[in-house]
């Protein structure tokens, strides 16, 4: 094992955690053959198989179980060493490790760029994933900060709200309900819904928004991609329940409409989350303070840019998200 590399251990750990070479490759931004090669090299160093395939699924061998435990311990030690060195570098020389749920992909890069411009020399390690994956990253200490809508409720985490996050029901502009006022929930429940998959933050928010009435919804399709849901809605395949932060461009282009349903928009919050026992490096502390003090305003500005606010009469994103289509 003396010739094994940290890279091989990290690749192996990702494959073992996902039980999938393809999902590990996606997380690591590598090709699947490259991931397979790294695992094969590690197996050669170990002199034992670490995975076995039963049907279409892969499983850890007894040697693989031990290797996973050892790999995580080694990776954690390296991470602790990196964090210790970061304390000496301060903010400008540190690496910011942050992950966000997929709805944040529409504005979060702009926040990161703004922060990096204020702190030259900061290295950004930024990931986008669903809620379950984000919680797994927090649990495995693979990210310093997580940005989500529904923080975990256990006592081991600290979660602080920093910006509002509205959810809306959307449809194609040609939909018969587009433009109608105060649509009852019982009426919208009859429409076919195209929604995010169970376990996602969007699904859980929809579950909370509809409560017991969720069982009455006509769920036509569950799709993992917000972009695919938007295209399905635009094509007239059904209505959708989406974060208002994901549809700013479509609202500006008038390719999608927000339906005026009673009880909507559903207002939640964005949270910045970290483990309570986590020793945040200076760059993570600075970014958390940045989100708490300026995050809401910067998100509003980023989304206003997506809706075209600022040209002609200025309109806030909140106004656009409610489907108000006034002449500029």
WOURWO-V477157 format. One record per residue. N is the residue number from 1. SS is DSSP state (A for helix, B for strand, O for the rest). OMEGA is omega in whole degrees, -180 to 180 (999 if undefined). Layout:
[[N SS OMEGA] [N SS OMEGA]]
This chain:
[[1 O -174] [2 O -179] [3 O 178] [4 O -178] [5 O 177] [6 A 179] [7 A 179] [8 A 179] [9 A 179] [10 A 179] [11 A 179] [12 A -179] [13 A 179] [14 A 179] [15 A -179] [16 A -179] [17 A -179] [18 A -172] [19 O -176] [20 O 176] [21 A -176] [22 A -180] [23 A 176] [24 A 179] [25 A 179] [26 A -180] [27 A -175] [28 A -179] [29 O 177] [30 O 175] [31 O 179] [32 A 177] [33 A 179] [34 A 178] [35 A 179] [36 A 180] [37 A -180] [38 A 179] [39 A 180] [40 A 178] [41 A 179] [42 A 178] [43 A 177] [44 A 177] [45 A -179] [46 A -177] [47 O -178] [48 O 174] [49 O -180] [50 O 177] [51 B 170] [52 B -177] [53 B 176] [54 B -174] [55 O 179] [56 O -176] [57 B 176] [58 B -179] [59 B 176] [60 B 170] [61 O 175] [62 A 176] [63 A 179] [64 A 178] [65 A 179] [66 A 180] [67 A 179] [68 A 179] [69 A -179] [70 A -180] [71 A -179] [72 A 178] [73 A -180] [74 A 180] [75 A 180] [76 A 179] [77 A 177] [78 A -179] [79 A 178] [80 A 178] [81 A 178] [82 A -180] [83 A 178] [84 A 179] [85 A -180] [86 A 178] [87 A 179] [88 A -178] [89 A -176] [90 O -175] [91 O -171] [92 O -179] [93 O -174] [94 O 176] [95 B 179] [96 B 177] [97 B -177] [98 B 178] [99 B -176] [100 B 174] [101 B -169] [102 A 180] [103 A 180] [104 A -179] [105 A -175] [106 A 180] [107 O -170] [108 A 178] [109 A 179] [110 A 177] [111 A 180] [112 A 179] [113 A 180] [114 A 180] [115 A -178] [116 A 179] [117 A 179] [118 A -177] [119 O -180] [120 O 180] [121 O 177] [122 O 175] [123 B -177] [124 B 173] [125 B -167] [126 B 179] [127 B 177] [128 B -179] [129 B 178] [130 O -172] [131 A -178] [132 A 179] [133 A 180] [134 A 178] [135 A 178] [136 A 178] [137 A 177] [138 A -178] [139 A -179] [140 O -180] [141 O -179] [142 O 175] [143 O 178] [144 O -177] [145 B 175] [146 B 179] [147 B -175] [148 B -180] [149 O -176] [150 O -178] [151 O 177] [152 O -176] [153 O -178] [154 O -174] [155 O -176] [156 O -178] [157 B 174] [158 B -179] [159 B -179] [160 B 179] [161 B 179] [162 B 179] [163 B 176] [164 B -178] [165 B -179] [166 B 172] [167 B -175] [168 B 174] [169 B -173] [170 B 179] [171 B 173] [172 O 180] [173 O -179] [174 O -178] [175 O -178] [176 O -179] [177 O 180] [178 O -180] [179 O 177] [180 O -177] [181 O 172] [182 O 180] [183 B 179] [184 O 179] [185 A 179] [186 A 179] [187 A -178] [188 A -179] [189 O -179] [190 O -179] [191 O 174] [192 B -180] [193 B 172] [194 B -167] [195 B 175] [196 B -175] [197 O 176] [198 O -179] [199 O 177] [200 O 177] [201 A -179] [202 A 179] [203 A -179] [204 A 176] [205 A 177] [206 A 178] [207 A 179] [208 A -177] [209 A -177] [210 A 179] [211 A -179] [212 A -179] [213 A 179] [214 A -180] [215 A -179] [216 A -177] [217 O 177] [218 B -178] [219 B -178] [220 B -178] [221 B 169] [222 B -175] [223 B -178] [224 O -175] [225 O 176] [226 A 179] [227 A 179] [228 A 177] [229 A 180] [230 A -180] [231 A 177] [232 A 178] [233 A 180] [234 A -180] [235 O 178] [236 O -179] [237 O 179] [238 O 176] [239 B -178] [240 B 173] [241 B -173] [242 B 170] [243 B 177] [244 A 180] [245 A -179] [246 A -171] [247 O -175] [248 A -179] [249 A 180] [250 A 176] [251 A 179] [252 A 180] [253 A -177] [254 O 177] [255 O 179] [256 O -178] [257 B 174] [258 B -180] [259 O -180] [260 O -178] [261 B -180] [262 O -180] [263 O -180] [264 O 2] [265 O 174] [266 B -173] [267 B 173] [268 B -179] [269 B 167] [270 B 178] [271 B 168] [272 B -169] [273 B 170] [274 B 179] [275 B -175] [276 O -178] [277 O -178] [278 O 175] [279 O -176] [280 O 174] [281 O -176] [282 A -178] [283 A 178] [284 A 176] [285 A -179] [286 A -179] [287 A 177] [288 A 178] [289 A 178] [290 A 179] [291 A -176] [292 A -176] [293 A -172] [294 A -174] [295 A -177] [296 A -179] [297 A -180] [298 A 176] [299 A 178] [300 A -180] [301 A -179] [302 A -178] [303 A 174] [304 A 177] [305 A 179] [306 A -179] [307 A -179] [308 O 177] [309 O -178] [310 O 174] [311 O -174] [312 O 179] [313 O -179] [314 O 175] [315 O 176] [316 O -180] [317 A -180] [318 A 180] [319 A 180] [320 A -177] [321 A 178] [322 O 176] [323 O 180] [324 O -177] [325 O 180] [326 O 176] [327 O 179] [328 O 999]]
